[in-house]
Amino acid sequence: MFFQERWQLMSIRKTVRQQNILSAISESPSLRIVDLARVHQVTTETIRRDLDELTQKGLLNRTYGGAVRAMNTEPTVTERHRLFTQEREHIARETVQQVGDGKMFMLGSGATTVHVARRMATDLRDITVITHSFGVATVLSMNPTIRVIVAPGDYIASEGAMAGAQTLSFLHQYSADYAILGASGVTADGPSEALIDCGMIYKTMIQRANKSIIVADHSKFDMVFPSHYASWQAIHRIITDKPPADHILTTLKKENVEISVCE
């Protein structure tokens, strides 16, 4: 009886601990084994076994020294704003330098595109920007010479953006010099997006633009998400902070995608 009760108690503790790990990773994009062991007052080996079990269930992904969210999920746009801020500022500055000849733009949602919009508000004037992102619209509004057109649709709170059939129909009324888009993941197959509805928006923006630019920091390389919204044949340029791996680089060169690296 003693051993049975002890086993039940250990099982309950493991269940609670794993639930707490999943709760923690929903609030932070990555966790470290040593930190989890300290918080839960168990050994690092115990945490490794927990992470292995949760990975087998598809609830997270093991990394060296910790874990990250499952690849089909992504932090909210508010959380992403706290990550890679310096890299995104460099990407934004390079992006605006590349599109200075444009007058009509389409901007997708996301943390990196908000950085780009903020730089556009500082450096450009007398342009028109169509966006489905409230964050993009808000920072652009600081420049009174920029006309901002916000697409209607269904509001996605986690992304701070509009999406849906109404958004797609609205975008088809316009043409742009440039579409500037973020990505949840970047592979040799092309950019992908965690939110399928937003992926459809990005695909439409690419169709309606003369040139399309992907802005993505190095953490997006070799990540795959549900909405594969474009092949590299449809993209004019990628702007990032570090060179991608050789297998991605080879495809970009093969498809004549221009690469701007602002380390």
N, C-alpha and C positions, 0 to 999 in steps of 0.2 A: 504493500500500500504506500509506503514512504517513497519508493522509487517512482511509482506511478504519479503521485502528487507532484513530485519534483519535476518529472518530465512535463507534466501539464503546465506547471508554472513557467518552465523554460520556454515552452511553446508559445504561451501567451506573451511573454516578454519579447520573443522574436517577432511575433506578429505586430505588436505595438511599435517596436523599434523600426521595422520595415515600413510601416505606415508613416511614421515620423520622417523617415528618409525620403519617401515619396513626397510628403508635404513640403519638406525643405527644398527638394529639387524643383518643385513647382514655383518657388519663390526666387531661386538662384539657378542660373544656367548650368553650374557645375559644382561638384562637391569633392572634398578631399578626404581620403580614408583616415588620415591622422586626426583631422578635425572631428569626424563622425565618431571615432573611437573615444575621443576625449569627452564629447558631449554625452554619449550614451554610456560611458564608463565601462567599456568592454575592450577586448583586445582588437588589434588591427586585423588579425586573422578572422575574427567573428564578423567584422564589417565586410571583409572581402567575400566571405561566404554569402552574406546578405546581398551584396551587390551582384554577385554571380547569379543568385536565384532570381533577383528582380530583372536582370538582363535576359535570362532564359524566358521569362514571362513577357518580354517585350516592353517593360515599363520604364527602363532606362538603358543606357549604354555604358559599359565599363570602359575606362581609360586607364592609362598608366598612372597609378597613384590616386584614382578616384572614379568618378562617374559623371556623365553628362545626361541631359534629357534625351529621350528617345528621338531618333532622327526625324520622325514625322511630326515633331512638335517644335515650337520655337518660343522664346520669351516674348512677352507682350512688348509693344513698341516703347512703352514707358521704361521697362527694364533694359531694353536694348540701348536706350539713350545713355545709359551709364557705362556702357562697354565701348572700348576702343575709340574714345572720343578724339584723341590726338590724331590717330590714323584717319578717322573720318574727316577731320578738319583739313588734313593734307589732301585727301581725295577730293573734297569739295573745292578747294582752291584750284587744283589741276583741272577739274571738270569745267569750271567757269572759264578758265583760260582757253579750253578747247572749243567752247560753244559761243564765244563772243560775237560771232557773225550772225547768230540766230535772232529772230524776232518773235517766233511763235514756238512755244514749248509745251510738252506734256510731261508731267512729273508724277511718278508713282508714289505710293506711301512707303513709310519705313524710316528708321533712324538716320541712315546715311543720306537719303534724299532730303530730309529736313536740314541736315548740315549744308547740302548743296543749295537749297533754297535760301538759307541764311546768307551764304556767300553771294548768291545772285542778287539779293536785296542790297548788299553792300556795294557790289562792283558794277551792276548793270542798271540800265534805265530804258524806259520806253519800250518795254517788251510785254508780251501777253503770255500768261501761264495758265494752262488748264490742268486741274488736279482733282483727284478724289480724296485727298488727304487734308484734314483740318489742320494738322501740324504744319504742313507745307504752306497752306494758305495763310496761316497766322503769321509766320515769319516773313513771308513775302509782303504782307500788308504794311510792314514798316517802311517800305519804299513807295511813296505816293505816285511815282511815275510808272509803276508796274501794275498792269491790269490783271487781276486774278479772277478766273472763272472756275467755280467749284461745281463739280458734277453731282447731280442728285442720285438718290438710290437708298438702299438699306444700310443702316449704320452698323459697322463692325466695331464694337467698343474696344476690343483688345488691340486693334490696329489704328483706331482713331480715323477711320476712313469709310467712304461709301462704296458699295458694290451692288451687283445684281443686274437684272435685265435693263432696268431704267438707266443705270450708269453706262452700260455698253451702248445702248441706243443713242444716248446723248453724245458720247465720244465720236460716234460715226458721223456726226454733223461737221466735224472739224478736221483740218490737216495741220501738221506741225513741221517745223524745221528739224526739231530734235525731240525724241522721247528719252527721258533720263529715268532709269529704273534701278531699283535695288534687287537683291536676290537673297533668299534664305540659304541656297546652296549653289555651288558652281562646280561643274564637272566637265569632262571632255564632251559630253552629250549636249551641254548648254546650261543656262541658268534655270533654277527651279525655285518654287515658292511654296511655303508651308500652307498658306491659305488658298484653297482652290479658287474661291471667288476672286481674290486679288490677282491670281495668276491669269484669269480670263481678262481682267482689266489690262494687265501688262501686255498680253498678246494683242489686244485691240489697239493699244497705244503704239505698239511697234508697226502694226499695219497702217496706221494713220500718220506716221512720221517719215520724213525723208531719210533721217539717220537715227539710229538707236544706240544708246550708250548704257552699259551696265556699270554701276558703281558698287563695289563690294570689297570689304577688307579681307585679309588673308584667312580669317577664321571660317569663311564660307567655302573654301576650297575642299573638294572631295566630300562635300555634304550633299545628300540627295533628299529632296522633299516631294510631296505628292504631285504638285502641279509643274510639269515640265513645259514652261510657257513659250520657249523659243529654241531653235537650233542656232548654232553660231553663224550659219549662213545669213541669218536675218539681222545680225548684230554688227554694227560698224566699229565699235571700240569698247574695250573694257578698261576701267580705271581702278587701280588697286594700290595697296601699300607695299606689297611684296610680290616677287615673281611667283607664279603658280608652278606646280610640279611639272616635270618634263612631259608627262603624257597629256596634260592639259595644254601646255605651251605648244606642243607639236600640232595639236588640232587647231588651235587659234591661228597659227601661222599658215596651216593648210587652207583654212577658210578665209584667209586674208583679213582677219580681225586685228585691228591696231591695238597695241598694248601700251598703256601708260602706267608706269610704276613710280610712285612718289614715296620712296622710302624715307 
